[in-house]
Amino acid sequence: MANICVICDKRPQVANNVSNANNRTKRWVYPNVHTIRFTLKGQKNVKRGAVCTKCLKSGKIEKVV
């Protein structure tokens, strides 16, 4: 899984770990993405894909149970 949201295209970012001695090493920051079945607002067709929790909470999609 690529950890990319199909709604807002949120994807992993590169950041730095910073130690007490101010040494910097690269690290990845992954978005909170879950694979669910959903419908877009106002549509009836059901899709399956990876959606971040920000899109889910904001109401951009509706989760199909």
Backbone hydrogen bonds in HBPLUS format (Angstrom, degrees):
<---DONOR---> <-ACCEPTOR-->    atom                        ^
c    i                          cat <-CA-CA->   ^        H-A-AA   ^      H-
h    n   atom  resd res      DA  || num        DHA   H-A  angle D-A-AA Bond
n    s   type  num  typ     dist DA aas  dist angle  dist       angle   num
A0005-CYS N   A0010-LYS O   2.97 MM   5  5.18 157.0  2.02 144.6 151.6     1
A0009-ASP N   A0005-CYS O   3.00 MM   4  4.80 130.7  2.25 123.3 132.5     2
A0006-VAL N   A0050-ALA O   2.94 MM  44  6.02 161.0  1.98 175.6 173.5     3
A0013-GLN N   A0029-VAL O   3.02 MM  16  5.25 162.4  2.05 145.9 150.2     4
A0029-VAL N   A0013-GLN O   2.86 MM  16  5.25 161.4  1.89 155.3 158.5     5
A0015-ALA N   A0027-ARG O   2.87 MM  12  5.39 171.4  1.88 157.9 160.4     6
A0027-ARG N   A0015-ALA O   2.88 MM  12  5.39 145.6  2.00 150.6 149.0     7
A0017-ASN N   A0025-THR O   2.74 MM   8  5.23 166.6  1.76 160.1 164.0     8
A0025-THR N   A0017-ASN O   3.12 MM   8  5.23 154.0  2.19 140.4 148.4     9
A0019-SER N   A0023-ASN O   3.06 MM   4  5.32 161.2  2.09 147.3 153.2    10
A0022-ASN N   A0019-SER O   2.99 MM   3  5.00 155.7  2.05 108.9 111.7    11
A0053-THR N   A0032-ASN O   3.15 MM  21  6.16 143.2  2.29 165.7 176.6    12
A0034-HIS N   A0051-VAL O   3.02 MM  17  5.52 168.4  2.04 140.0 140.3    13
A0051-VAL N   A0034-HIS O   2.85 MM  17  5.52 165.4  1.88 149.9 148.3    14
A0036-ILE N   A0049-GLY O   2.96 MM  13  5.81 157.2  2.01 161.0 154.2    15
A0049-GLY N   A0036-ILE O   3.06 MM  13  5.81 162.5  2.09 162.8 165.0    16
A0064-VAL N   A0037-ARG O   3.05 MM  27  5.57 179.0  2.05 136.0 136.2    17
A0038-PHE N   A0047-LYS O   2.82 MM   9  5.44 159.5  1.86 151.6 158.7    18
A0047-LYS N   A0038-PHE O   2.83 MM   9  5.44 176.4  1.83 167.5 168.7    19
A0039-THR N   A0062-GLU O   2.91 MM  23  5.34 153.7  1.98 150.5 159.2    20
A0062-GLU N   A0039-THR O   2.88 MM  23  5.34 162.4  1.91 160.8 165.5    21
A0043-GLN N   A0040-LEU O   3.13 MM   3  5.54 161.4  2.17 137.5 134.6    22
A0056-LEU N   A0052-CYS O   3.28 MM   4  6.58 152.6  2.36 142.9 150.9    23
A0057-LYS N   A0053-THR O   2.91 MM   4  6.03 159.0  1.96 146.8 151.0    24
A0058-SER N   A0054-LYS O   3.05 MM   4  6.06 151.8  2.13 141.7 149.2    25
A0060-LYS N   A0055-CYS O   3.39 MM   5  5.65 148.2  2.50 159.3 163.6    26
